[in-house]
Structures are given as C-alpha cells and as structure tokens.
Amino acid sequence: MGINDKILVFVDLPGGELDETGKGLLSYGARLAVTVGATWGVAVAVTPDSGQLAAFGSYGTPNVTCMTAGKTLLDTPALLGKNLAALAVEQAATMILLPHNDLGSTLAPVVAHALDAAIMTELVTVRQSADGVRLSRRALGVQIAETRVWDGKRPLVATIPPRALSQVIMPTVRPTSPTVAAWRSAVPLSGAAATIIGRIPPDPQTVDLTDAEVIFSAGKGCDPDTFEQLKELCKLLNVSFGVTRPVYDLGWTGFERMVGQTGRTVTPRLYVALGISGSMHHVGGIKDSRRIVAINSDSKAPIFPNVDEGFVGDLKEVLPRLLEQVRAGIGGGP
C-alpha cells in the first residue's frame, strides 16, 4: 500500500453513541494508516452529533462520510453491505475495516462479494514486508497464529475483534476537525433478503462469557451460601457470573460458565475474582481483561500480583454487605 491507497473504516454508532468498539476502530485505523503508508477515512450510517464528532476528531479522523437512509440500511444488513461497497468504490478505498461483531461479521462477506475482494476475519496484526502486507489472525480460538500476505491487487475487507482494539489515543496522533459529508448511493433501497424487525439486548446471565462485558467469578473460597449470594448479586447488577475449575467440579454450574484456559478465555471490561487463589491456568484465561479486581482472605494468594486492585477480606462478610448495598441502591428489600 502507499499514499495513493485509502483505508475506509466503518464505525457503528449503537444508539447514536461512539462506543468502546468504535473508539478502538478509530485508533486502529489511525495507526494502520501510518503502518502501511495510506490515507484513511470513516463511514457511518448514523450522522454523529457535535459531541460525537469531537470524539472522532480526537483520534485524528480526517473525514466522516454519513450514508443517508441510515435506519433503513442498519435494519437491512445486505443493503448496508452493498452501499458500503459502493462507497468504497467511489472513494477508491483499497482496505475496508469492520468490527468483528454481529453487524461487522454479517457485512464483511457482503462487501467482499460486491467488490470481488480478499477477506480476512478477526485480524490482529498488520505489517509491511517485501512481498506485500502481512496479515495475522488467531485460529482455533487463540491456539495458533495464521498469517497471510496481501499483495494489494484486489481490495481487502477485514474484521477486527473487539478484544484486539484499544481506545488509547497515540501520542503521535494530532486532533482534527473532521470534514462531514452526506452520501447517497445509487443502490436501490429495496429487495433485501432479510430485514431486522427488532433488537433484543443480550442477557448477561446467559450470554457467552467470551462476549460478556462484566464478569463476577467464584472460586473455591466460596461455599454454597456465598455462591448463591454471588449469583443473586450478579442478577441485581445485571452482569455475568463465572466459576473456576474447582467450583465447576463441584457441579454447581455448567461448563459454559467456567473461566480459564481449560474453559473460557475472557476479555471483559471488568473481571471480579471472588475467593479465587489464582492458578496459572485461571490467570492465563483472564489476563487480557481490561480491569481485574480480586477479593481473597489470603493476602498471599497468587492472584494478587496479577490484578489492578486487590482486597483482603472474608467473602462471608463481604458478600452480604455488597448485597445489602445493592438492594438498597435499587430500592429492593433484603
């Protein structure tokens, strides 16, 4: 790639807000443009307000293209994909970046098919080499790395997993005042094979732990009473709960709630470890969490050097107090 090439970053604005995934994509796009020596810009289906636009500018976004008929497009992913492909052609974009979430993973093959483009899902690292641009992704979960070379002869559509995104603004990034342009495609807004008729928020109690935003986990420091209190606390706070291998072995919950290298490797915004000593296998499964907090009665528990905040305390005393405060905060009784 070079200065005549362009990266087009599609940013979803759920609820009209620039969320953590969106910020991460902006940061990724800015860094990738420097790495491969290209220009970049952003496409959205929802017009950002002045506050959101300022946030785009803080990541050095040069321009934002707002696709018209945004609500119709977001409710018909096939049409959105065709429109995004048409925009990429008009802007001569050679790389199209999408988040690897429900929307992005749906759009990627549609865009790639429309552009006759190469596709790379769950992209993690990109680097220039003598034979082209080397793209790496994790395969078989995170067990091995798969690397491919893109020679730039065809456009590339890539999805970036949220866990690989960072909202950190690089010191070298210069804030901008992005130019904003409305864009209407010639693609007819009809004939979609499927239309979204409603969106159901995920239930933290049943969502796959690999997708959970906040997880409270129980270790062998929990007894049956404190474990039930933890489950109640998670329901009141509307967060996910997990367990370590010893707790799973007791049969208190299913394998799908087990956190660790032998269970689910997780990357939540917040991970709270309750009564977890911190075995190598468990720490390995949570180390990429944004923030880790631990409570354990043993001040020398090996989990403490691996957390952002650690508290020494007895769960039999801590959990009832937490429950009392949460119940009072939401207006519930004991």
N, C-alpha and C positions, 0 to 999 in steps of 0.2 A: 504494500500500500504506500501511498505518498500524499503529497499536499493536494493533489487533484482528486483524491478519494474522499468520500464523506461517510461518516457513521451516523445512522439515524436511530435514536433511542426512543422507544415507545414507553411512555410513563402513564401508568394507570393512576387515576385520581379517585379512589373509592370515597364516596360521599363528598366529592369535591375537594378532598384534602390530599396534600402531598405526604404520604405515609413513609415509614422507615424504608420499605422496599423501594419506593420512588426516589427517595434521597440517595439510597445506595446505588441505584442505577445511574443517577446523575454523576455521582462521584466516580463510578466505574467508567462511564462514558468519557469523562474529562481525562482520566488517567490513560485510558486506552487510546484516545486520540493522540496523546503525546508519545505513547509507546510505538504506535505504528505510523506516526507522522501524517495524520489525516485531520480533516476538519470534522466537526460534529454538530448536530442539532437535535432538537426534541420534537416529537409528535405526541399530541394528546387528543382525546375525544371529548374532553370536558374543558371548557375555557377557564383557566385559573383566574382568581381574583387578584387584586393588587398585592395582598399579603403573600399569597402563594407564589406570585411572580417574583417577589423579592427573594423568596427562598430558592427559586430556580437560579436567580442571579448570583446568590452566594456560592453556588457551585461552578460559577463561570459559564453558565449556559449562554451561548451566543444568540440563539433564536428558538422560538417556540411556534410550531405550526398547529393550529387548532382545527381539527376536522369538523365540518358542520354536520348537523343531524346526529350529534353525539349520542343522545339517548337511544335512538333507533339502532345505531351501529353497535353500541355496547350490549343491546338486547339481542343482536343477531351477529354472533362472532364470525360467521362465514363472510358476511358483508363487510365487517370491520377488517378482516384479513385482506379481502380484495381491495378495499380502499387504501389500506396501509401499503400494499404492494404498488398500487397506482401512484401513491405519493412518493414512494422510494424511487420509482422510475422517473417521475417528474423532477425530483431533486438529485438524480444521478447518484443515489446512495449505494455504496458497494457492500456495506455491512449494516444489518438491521438487528438491533439488540432488543430483547424482550425479557421480562421477568419469567422465571420458571415457576409460575403459579398456575392456578386453574385457567385463567384467561390467557396468559402467555403461552402455555403449552398447547392450548387449543389453536391459537393464532399461528404459531410457528409453521406447522405443515401447510396451512392455507397460503401463507405468504410465500413460502419456499416453492410451492407448486405454481403459484401465479407468476413467479419470477424465474422459474426454472433454475433455482438457486441451490447451492450446497446448504446443508443444515447441520448444526452442532448443538445438541441439547446439554443442559447442565454444565456449561462452560465454566472453567475455574481460572485457568491462567492462559495468557496470550504473550507470545514473544516473537520478535523478528529473527529470522535465520537466513542463511544464504539461499536456501531453496524455497523460501516463502514465509508465511506466517504460521508458527506452530501453535496449535490449539490443544489444550489438555482438559480432560474431564475425568471425574471419578466413575469407575464402573464397578458393578457388583457391590452396590452400596458405596462403601469407601475403601474397598479392599485393594483395588489396583488402580493405576492411572493409565488412561488411554490417551494417546497423543496422535493428532492428525496434522497434516500440512495442507494449508490452503494457499493455492497459487494465485488467487485473485482474478482468474479468468472468468469466473461466474460470481454473482453476488453471494453473500453468505448471510444466512439467518441463524442467529444464536440466542439461546435462552440462558439466563444467569440464575442459579439457585439463590434464593434469599440468604441462605447461610453463608454464601461467599461474598455478600455485599457488606460494605462498611459505610456508615454515614459520615465518617471523618472527612473534613474538608482539608485537602492537602495544602501545606503552607505555600506551595508554588502557584496555587490557583488564584487568579485575580477576579474579584467580584465584577459582575457585569450588570447592565440593564438590558435584559433580553428584548430583542425585537419580537413582536407578536403579529402573526398573520393568519387570517381565516382562509381555509382551503376547502373547496367543494369539488368532489370527484365526479367524473362523468359516469362512474359505475352506478347502474340503476339501484335504487333502494327498495328492491323487491326481488322475489324469487329465492329467498333464503330457505335452506333446507330445514333449519331449526331456529326457533325463537325462544328466548328466555322469558318465562311468564312470571317468575318470582324468584327471590333470593332468600334462602334460609340461612341465618347465621350459624356457624359451627357450634356444636355443644362441647364445651371443654371437658365434660365428663366422658364423652365417647370419642372425641377426635383422636386421630393417631398421634401418639406422643411426638413423633418427628415433626409434626406441624403445630404443636402446642406453643403458645406464646409465654405462658407462665406454668411452671410445674412445682408442686409441693410433693416431695418424696419421703416415704417412710423406710427406715432401716430397722435392723434388729434391736435397736434401742427402744422401739415401740412395742407395747404389749397390746392385747386385744382391745382394751379400753381406749388407749391413746390412738390406736389405729382408727377406731370408729370416730373418735373426735376429729382426727385429721380429715377423714372423708367428709364429715359434716362441714368442717371449716372450708374445704375446697368447694363444696356446693354453695355455701353462703358467699364466697368470694368470686364464684364463677371462674375457677381456674382448674387445671388438670391435676390429677394425682398420679404418682408413680410409686414403685417399690424397688427395693434391691433384690438380689438373688435369694438371700436367706428368707426374706419375707414371702417371696413367691413360693419358695419350697415349703412354707407352712400351709400353703393352699388358701391364703386369704384373698387372693385375687388372681386374675388370669395372666397368661404370659405376655399379652399385649400391653400390660402396664409395667413391665419390668424394664428398668433403665440400666444401661451398662453395655459393655462390649459384647456380652452374651445375650443381650436383649435389644433395646432400642438405643441408638446413639442419637442424642437430642441436642438442639441448639436454641433453646428458648431465650427470651429477653431476660427472664428471671428464673433461676433454679434455687429452690429452698430445700436443703437436705436436713431432715429431722431424724436424729438418732442414727445417723449413718457414719460408720467409722471411716470409710474412705479407702476401700480396696483399690488396687491398681486398675482392675477391670471396670469398676464403677467410675472412677475419676476419668478414665480414658473415654467413657461414654458421655461425659458431661463437660469436658474441658473447653469446648467451643461455645458454651453458653455465654450470653452477654454479661450476666452478673450472677454470681453464686453466693448464697448465704447459707451458713450451717449453724445448727444448734445441736450440741452434744454435751453430755455430762462429763466426758473425759477431756480434760484440757490438752492432753497429749494425743488426741485422736489424729491419725494421719491425714484426715480430710482438711484440717485447718490451714496447712500451708498452701492449699490449692483453692482457697476461696477468697472472695473480695471482702466479706465480713463474716466473722465467726463469733458465736456467743456460747459461753459455757452455762448450761442450765439443765434442769431435770424436766423432761417432757411432761411428767405427771403434774408439774406445777405450771409450766409454760403454756401448754395447750388449753387447759381450762380458762386461763386468763385471756388468751387470744380469742377464744370462742365468746367469752363474756363481752369483750370489747367490740367484736364484730357484730354480735347480736344487737348490742346497744346502738351501734352505728347505723344499722339498717332498720332499727325500730322493732326488732323481734324480741321475743321473751326468752327465758332460759330453757 
